[in-house]
């Protein structure tokens, strides 16, 4: 990531409306996610944002207990800024965050970025049968 970008964890700078627009309309995993859900997810997560000037061009968040588990999600880079190292900077910032250095297990989900996350030690689940999920069909 070059010098024209800045990375911040300051939630006061985040524009939830912009983040909602990016995720709900441009991210396969978040299509149709409601603005209220995005707002709540930001409120209850450790967030990372990359800006070009004042324009948000990249976003990621971590849901964690700061001890046992950290879930990296909603990693997104605006298309016009892809290939600039922003995705890597977001992952590195999350993994390097001082409060997350003793977390035992990091998790994430991806359909198409295995190469990116593999560079940081992520791999397919050793025992996928050990994990379960419950999805609320009415959630947006």
Secondary structure, 3 states (H helix, E strand, C coil): CCCCEEEECCHHHCCHHHHHHHHHHHCHHHCCCCHHHHHHHHHCCEEEEEEECCEEEEEEEEEECCCCEEEEEEEEECHHHCCCCHHHHHHHHHHHCHHHCCCCEEECCCCCCHHHHHCCCCCCCCCHHHCCCCCCCCCC
